[in-house]
C-alpha cells in the first residue's frame, strides 16, 4: 500500500491506519479514534492519530479559507 499511497495527492488523501487511506473530501465526521464517510466508520490507529488529525484540521482550515475567498 505504500507505493499506492505515494501516488495519491498528499493534500487530499491521508493514511489513518495501516489498512486505510481516506479521501478527506469524503469525510463527513471525525472523532478522536475514527473518521466517518457516510455510514462507514474508518478507524484511526494510535500510531497515525496525531498526524491524521493535524492533516485533517489543516485540510478543513484551507477549505474554509478557500470558501471565504470564493464568497468575496
Secondary structure, DSSP 8 states (H G I E B T S, - for coil): -HHHHHHS-TTTEEEEETTEEEEGGG--EEETTEEEETTEEEE--HHHHHHHHHHHHHHHHHHHHHHHHHH-
